[in-house]
Structures are given as structure tokens and as C-alpha cells.
Amino acid sequence: MNTPEAVAAAGPLAHPAAGVPDLVAAEDVLLFVNAAITATGQREFHSDADAQRLSLDFLHTSVRVNYRRVYAASLALDINHHNAALIVRALLETAGEASDEERRTEGRLIAARLALLPPPRVYRLFGELRRAKVNNRRTRAIMRDWLAARPDLGHDAVKYRAGLKTAARHIHLRCRQEAEPLPETGEFLFRPGRSRRYEHRLLDAWRRAHYEQGAVTELPFSVAEGFAAKHGMKREVFLKRAAPRMTRLERLRTQEQRVVGDRRPDVDLTAMPLTRLASYVLSLGFTQRAERRAELTGALRAAARRAAGAHAGSWGRVHAVLDDSFSSSGSGQKRRRPLAVALACHHLLEALAAPGAYRGLWTSGAGDALLVRPWGPTPLGARILDALEPGPGGAAPDRLVIVSDGWDNAPAGLAGEVLRVWRQRLDPGRRTAAVHVNPVYDADGFDVRRLAAGVATAGIRDAEDLPALVEIARFAEGRAGPEELYAYLDRRVARFTGEGGTA
């Protein structure tokens, strides 16, 4: 186990463990990045929530102790919110293990990451820090700066009352009459019911909503729902009145309740992120999908073009193998999430490929992407053979992309053997770039399941991250060395904290 002093002496993001080969260290880093992108501590198809949490906790502890600088640098990557919060908490809890230089870098990374996290998750993190009695000066400063940057603490006091109250107590935040920008916040949080009227619109609406039905829809939707139930408001009437103040996600969640007969929903699907849109599409029945084919397909393609950005049309000939087997149904906590990622990747890859040069193959043999469903075994090997067939004009694909949880079972192991023989004997010059992206964390293996040693595997959370993941995958494939990996992390940290150029 490395001491903090040994870590600090190793340079910005160089491998800190003396005597351990750099290649092994780089593999450990990539393993952790895959986990931090895909794992959420929730039940998956092949493992329960307890196994997921235990595996993830072990991995976090191992990487933090042995590669603290890289562990902190992970905050600059496209990891999910769950792991970002775990990293922030672990860094603040173990501040004594870091050098002065490390603490400065970690502080910048933590501040930048907290600014991107959803407010409910940040307030939950602050509550965990209070319960863990983490109250060092750096923690208080980070919490104070985050609260100071909030656009409207009055809004937070109404919507996240318990979280803001806990944070204010933990850092001894002054909420006296002369405090800025909201002198009423402290009174609202710690002495409710004392004021007959608040100057802040939302604070006063919350006061009036206890006895005045008209004030209910002035509140944030999640708060207004409770008051609406208390006043016995009809659901349809409440949703109609609350619509102007609902967020895009809240509108989506309540959309089916508000659609009556053939009336079109008032949610702009073309403005939704690609993977979230794919999840919504899969939540609809086959009849609804078929009836709204033009609308849904157009929205998916528009979202894919936005996600592709400058990369659109630049990937040449792209063949994809997309997993829609029964395991893509996910779990009760992550319903159809793997299939949603595959559907989103299907449309994104179509946008990334040259015009007319994309071919997507579903493991079930489905020919209509809009009507896919989790069904059947996972014949990855057979589909990979089909995907490696030359396209029009006899040209081999420039890229082969496999989107699957890696549970190849029809027959088991065929996909890995196909990829091994193809890479070693048919394409040793790597004319076709191959990558396997996996949306499911394997708790037993502390990583996402891989198909073959010669094909890079990267964890994926949202399809929108695919172009960036392909860059990371080249490190896993061995086409770039450990030094390049650490240099890449340095660039990402600099860009994330606003101290450098682009990565």
C-alpha cells in the first residue's frame, strides 16, 4: 500500500506505485473508468444490488489507496453521477492522506464536478458528509462555495428544504437578517410559521399553499404535488395548471397522464437527449410506436445528429451488432436500460457513418429498430460474422461496434473465438477498428464483461458518450501506451477545471 508521500512524489498523474509495471497500472485505471461509467449500485439482470454495491465499494477503495491522483482525475471524465458523488465523498473523508498539491487539485475537480451534479444528489451528499462527521475546513469551504453559486436559494429552500437545512447547519451558514442574497432563508428554514408574509415569491407561495389552493401551482412541481393532494385537486386540472412550471423531465414523466384520446403530447421530443428519448420510446407499446413512427423516428434521428456534432459522417463504413436479447430488459430499477442504450447507439452510429454506409444488426434478427424488444438468447458470434461481411462493393467495414452486456450464450464463447481468429488471421493489420461498448457492470469481475482480448471494451452509460469512449478504448486495445493515457487524463483535468485547452 502506498503512502500519501509516495503518491505525491510521482508527478501530476503518473503511476504512483513504485515497482508495479506501468501497463498493469493503466489497465487498473481503465477498469475503474469502466466501472465508474456503468455501475450505479443498483440491481442488474445478472447480479443484485448488494453485490453491485460491495463490488463497487471495493474498487473505489482500491483505486483511491493505490492511485489517488488518477482516482481524483476520474471526476473529469464522463462518469455517472453515482460514482462522481462516491469519489467526492471519499476524497473529502480522506483529505489527510493527500499532499497539499493533491488537495488543491482535488478541490478544483470537486468544485467543477459538483457544479454538474443534480442539486438533489449534491444535497444528499452533503447530508452523508454531515452524518459521517466530515467537517474539515476544505469541506466547509466547498459546501459554502456551492451554495453561494446557487441561482436561487429561496427556490432550494422550498424544493430541497431538508437538504439545505442540513447543509446550513453543517457549515454554520449565516442566515441572519443582514445576510445576502436572501435574508429570509434562515427564518424560513429554522423558524417556519413565524412570518405572516415573505418577500420572496416562492417562500410566500409555500406559506399560502397551506390554505390557498391558488398558490399551489406557483410552487415547484414536486412540492406542489403534495399540496394538490392535500387540497383534493383533480389530477388533470392540477397538471394543466402546473405545466408552465414543470421541467422537461417532469413533463415527460407525466405525459401519458395528460394525453387524452388522439391529442398530441405537448413535450418537444426533438429537444430530448438521445438515450433518454430512446428509453421513452421503449416505454411505449408496439401500437403506439407504429402509429407515431414518423414522429419518433424523426426525433431519434434529430437527437442523434445533435449528439454526433462535428463527428457526423466522419466514421466511414460502420457495421454494428446490437444486443436486444432478454437480458437487455435490465432490472426493476433499470428497466430496459441496456436496450435503450443499444437503440440510441443504433441511431448515433447511423449519424456518425458516411451517408448510406451504416449497417445495424440486432441479435434477435429484428429488422425494425423502432419495434425492438428484449427477447431471446444472445447469438453474438453469429451476428459478428454477419457484421464482418463486406458491404456494398465488397469493401470491409471501417469500424465494427458491438453494443452488448457481453453475455454471449448461443453458443457460449463463440463471439470471443470469432473475434480472436478474425483479428489474428484475417485482419492482423487492423484495417477494421473494432470496439465493444458495454452498458452493464459485472459485479463479480469488477469490470464490464469483455468478449475478446484483441478487441477493446469500454463501459458506456449514455450513447452520447460514444465518440469519447472510442478514444479511451484505444488505450485498452494497446494502441496507445500508459504515458499517453496519463497525458490524456492530464488534458481532461485541465479542460474540466478551466486551466488548459481541449483534450
Summary of the structure (lengths in Angstrom):
residues: 503
radius of gyration: 25.1
end to end distance: 31.2
largest distance: 80.8
contacts: 1651
relative contact order: 0.11
helix: 58%
strand: 6%
